[in-house]
């Protein structure tokens, strides 16, 4: 029951279904094949590489190491969608749809790996595991396609008494897709994402109302997500898990993700595009929610998986001598919008910060940072620095809007 409630609230509507619903298939089609490889084989490869890191560097057992790898192998769809759909963002080639489809479709496979690993740790038989994998994929695709095709036909055939019922019906279709797949042993994540793609790209009326409705549902779900995460988090346990967290995040960011991207993209991407995709694999609430499932899975683990994974979403700030935050109270400084200072490490002391806490030189502050959401007035564009470009050989600190833009 807890798993189903968390899935519906945090992943199905704000992330997977809406991510699929707002995907323009004609725009995404050229990158769909390669994105599918990244979201399937890429997830397995990332999980295996992180497993090796946890087993050989952190000395965790193989099953627990692979469990951590499975949990962190997905990228966060909300973060990727919010960046690449911001105003005037334009990337060369098929990079934007590649990352959007990958981030939207790798959650089902990360979740499947997590469930399989928990089953193995509970003593599940190999034959049962293969049957579960087949059912997860076959039923998930079948139910997702059936609901995604039938939904638009029903909308076009029946006239609702008010425009608002369109959004209610789409919500019901998403619920049906997820629930049916789960009842029949399929992957509800895969099912609801496929339903979203099919319904979002079908010709139906009042789509604008549906989009506005799910925009609001997304905001509400994100608030609830981080509120629950805060309830489950203990700063003292985050500090004790910090060494393992740092090892995993450095390996994942600098080795596992780049290695996976370079191997699986082959000649499809140029070298600089591979570098970009490697570091655009943003982690967020997806992995944290899966870590909650793992922690509640009823298996013994040496490590604190939830707080290790939660730490992957933290940003560390170091207050050096002369920093403008030095000797300032926490309440008097401007943190990134929506962020929260979780803990301060001062030499050998651990401090739980309050508004009146004074920051000192040498402090390391762990800050929980939400996913980036570009404001309407912000636009991003790619600029190539040619031989005669005025930015060439200039330091960033010398750039000013009036001089260079």
N, C-alpha and C positions, 0 to 999 in steps of 0.2 A: 504493500500500500504506500509506504514512504517513497519507494522508487518511482511508482507511477505518478504520485503527486508532484514530486520534484521534476520529473521529466516533462509533465504537462505545463507546469508553471514556468520553468526556466529555459527549456530547450525547444519544445515542440512549436509553440506559437511565436515567441519573439525572435527565435534564431532560425530554425530549420524551415518551418512552413513559410514564414514571411520572406525568408531569404530566397527560397525557391520561387515564391509567387512574384517577387519583384525582379527576377532574373529575365533579361531579354534573351530568348533562346537564339534568335537570329544573330545577335551580336556575339553570343557565347559559343555558338556551334563550332567555329574553327578551333577553339581551344578545348572543347569538351573531351576529346579522346585523351589528350595528354593530361588534363586535369583528373580524369578518372584513374589514370595510372598513379598519379601522385597521391590520390585519396585512398587507394587500395594498397598497392605494393609499397607506396611511400609510407603509409601508416605502419605496415609490418616492419619495414626496414628501420624506420625511426625507433620503433619499440625495441627491436633487436639490438640496435646500437646503444640505446640508453640502458638496456638490460645488461649489456657487457660492461658498461661504465659502473653501474651500481654493484655488479657482482665482483668485479676484479679490483675496483678502487675503493668502494665503500664496504666490501666484504658482506654483502647481503646474500641471502639464498637466491638461487636461480628463479624459482616461482615468484618470490616477492620482487625481485629485480625486474622481471618481465611485467609484473603488474604495474609497477611504477612507469615503465616504458609505455605500456598500453594507455595509461591514464593521460600521459603528457604528449602522446603522439598526434593529437588533433590540434588544428589551429582554430582560432576563435572567429566564427563567422561575423559576429556583430562588429568586432574591431575592424576587420577587413572591409566589410560593406560600408561602414561609416566613413572610412578613408577614401575608398575608390569611387564612392558615389557622391562625394562632396562637389561643390560647384566648380565647373571648369577644369576638373582633373582629367588630364589626358596623358595616356602612356602609349609609347610606340608599340606596334604589333598587337599581340593578343595577351599582354601581361595582365591587364585588369580582369578580363573574364576568366583567365587561367586561375588567378588567385581567388576570385569569387567562388567559382565552382569547386575548387579544391577545398576551400574553407567550409563551404556549405555541405559538401558530401563526405568529408572525412570523419565527421562525428559518428555516423552509424558504424563505421568500421573500427574506430577507436572504442566505442561502446561494446561492440561485439568481442573484440580482443579482451576487454576488461572482464566481461561475463565469462568467456572461455577460460581465462586464467583463474578466476575465482572458482569455477567448476573443477578445474584440475587440482587446485589447492584443497578442495573439499573431497577429493578422491574420485572424481568422475571418470568413467571409462572412456577409452578412445573412440569406440564405436558410437557412443552417445554424443560425443563432441562433434564428430563429423556430421551426424544427423542434424544436430543443432545448427551447425554452420549452414548446411543446405537449406533448412527451413527458414533461417534468418534471412537469407538472400532471396530465395525463390518466393516465399510468401510476402516479404517486404516489397519486392518489385511488383508482384501480381496485384496485391491490394492497392498499392500506391497508384498503379496505372489504371485500375478499374475505377477507383473513386475520382481520380484526376480527369478521366474521360467522361464519366457520367455526370459529374458535378456541373460543368458548363452547359451540358445539354438540358439539364433540369432548369437551370437559371434562364435559359433562352425560351424554354417551353412554357414555364409558369410565370404569371405576372403577380408580383408581390404587392400587397396593399399599400406598403410604404417603402421608400427607397432604403431605409435602414435595415430592412429584412435581408437585403442582399449580403450585407456583412455578417449578419447572424447565420445565414445559410452557409457561407464560406467557412465560418468558425465551426459550424456543425460538421461540415465535410472534413475539416482537419481532424476533429475529434474522432469521427468515424474511421478515418484512415489509420490513425494511430491505434485506436482501440481494437479494431478488427485484426490488424497485423499482430498485435500482442496476444490476443485470444487464440489465434491460430499458430502461435509459435514463431512468428516472423519478427523482423526488425522494424519496430515502429518508427524509429528515426529515419530509416531509409524510405519507408512507405510515405511518411508525411512530407518529406522533402520532395519526392517525386510527384506527389499530389500537388504540391505548391507550384512546381514548374509547369505542369500540364494545365492547371487552372489559371495560372497567371498569364500564360501565353495564348489562351483561348479567347475568342472574341465574345465578350459579354458586356452587358450594360452596367453603368454605375461603378466602374472600377475605382474611380477617384474616391468614392465613399468608403470602399473596402480598404484602400490604402491608408486613408486618414484614421480609420478605426484601428487597424493593426499598428499604426504609428503609436497611438495612445496605449494599446495593449503592451507594446514593446517597452515603453517607458515604465509602465506599472510593473511589469515582470522584472525589469532590471533593478528597480528599487527593492522589490521583494527579495531578489537574488542576493544582493549585497547585504541586505538586512539579516537574512538567515546566515550568510557566511560569517557576518560579524558575531552572531549569537554562538556559532560553533567554534569560534577562534579563541585561543588563549595565547596572549603575547609571550608568556613565559615558555610555552611549548614551541612557539615560533623561533625563539632565540636558541633553544637547545637543538632545534632542527636546522639552524642556519648553516652550519658547515656543510652538511649533506646537500642542502638546497643550492648553495653556491657552486658546488662541484657539478651538480646535475645541470644547472642552468648554463654554466659556462660550456660544458660538453655539448649540451643540446643546441646551443646557439652557434658555437664556433666549429663544431665537428659534425654532429649527427645530422642536423638539418641541411647544411651545405653539402655533405657527402651524398645524402639521399637525392637532393636536387640535381647535382652534377651528374650522377650516375643515370637517373631516370629520364632526364630531359635530353640527353645525348646532343644531337645536332639541331634539335628543335629550337633551342635558345642560343643566343650569342653569349659570350663569356660574361659581359657586364650585366646581361639580363639574368643569368644564373645567379650572380652575386646578389642582385636585387631581390629575386624570388627567395633566395636563401634566408635573407634577413627580414623578409616580409611575412614570415610564418609566425604571426602574433599568437601568444597564448593568453587565455583569459578565463572566463567563468566556466567554459566547457570542461576544462580539465579539473577545475575545483569541484564541480558537481559530480563528475565521475569519481573523484577521490572520496567524496562523501559516500557514494555507493560502495566503493572498495572498503572503506572503514567500517561500514555497516554490514559487510558481507559475511561476518561470522567466522573468519579465519584468523589464525594467529600470525602476527607480523612483528618482526624485530623493530621496524622503524615506524615513525608516525607519518603515515602516507599523506593524510589530509594536510598537516601543517607544512610538510615538505613541498607539496604541490601548491599550497596557498602562497608559500614564499616565492614561487616563480612569478607571481603577479605583483610583487613588491619592488619598489625602487629605493635604492640606498643613496642618501645624500651625505657627503662628508663636509663638515664645517672646518675649513682650514683657517689658519691664523690670518686675520685681516678680512675674512669673509663678512659680507654685509649683514649676515644673520648672527654673527658673534656677539655675545652678551645681550641678545634680544630675547624677549619673551616670545614663546610660541604663538600666543594670540596676536602678537603685533607684526608677524611676518605674513607674507602672502604665499600660501601653498598653492600648487596646481588645483584648479577648480574641481571640487568633488573628491579631493584626496583627503587622507587622514593619517596623521603621524601616529604610528603604532608603538614604537619602542625606540629608546635612545641607548646606544652603547657608549659609555664613558670610561675609558681605560678598562678596568676589570668589573665595573659596575653596570648593572642593567636598570634603566630608569623607565617607568611607565609615565609618559608625558601628560601634563595637564596644561591648561592655558597659561598658567603663571610660571611654567618651567622655563628657566633661562638656559639658552644654548651657549655652549662654550667651545673654544677652539679644540679640535681633536674629536669632537662628537661625531658619531655615525648614526644617522636617523633613518629608520626603515619607514617608508611612506607607502600606503596602499593607494594605488593610482587606478582610476577607472579607465575604460577604453576611450580612445580619442574619438571625439565627435566634432567635425568641423562646423563652425558657425556659417550661416548663410553668406556673410560678407567675405569669407575667406576663400581664396582660390589658389590653386597650385598649378604650376606648369613646369615643364622640363626645359632647361636652357643648356645648350651645348656651348662650351667655352672654346672658341676658335682662337687661332693665332693672334688676330687683331681685336679680340673681345676686350672691352674696358675692365673686365673683372680679372683678366689674366695676371698672375703674380701679385694679386692683391690679398690682403688679410681680410677675413670676414668682418672683423670689428670695424673696418673702414667703410663697409657698405652702408649707404643711407638710401632711403626711399627716393628722396629728391634727386640724388646724384646718379643713381644707377638704374632705376626702374623707369 
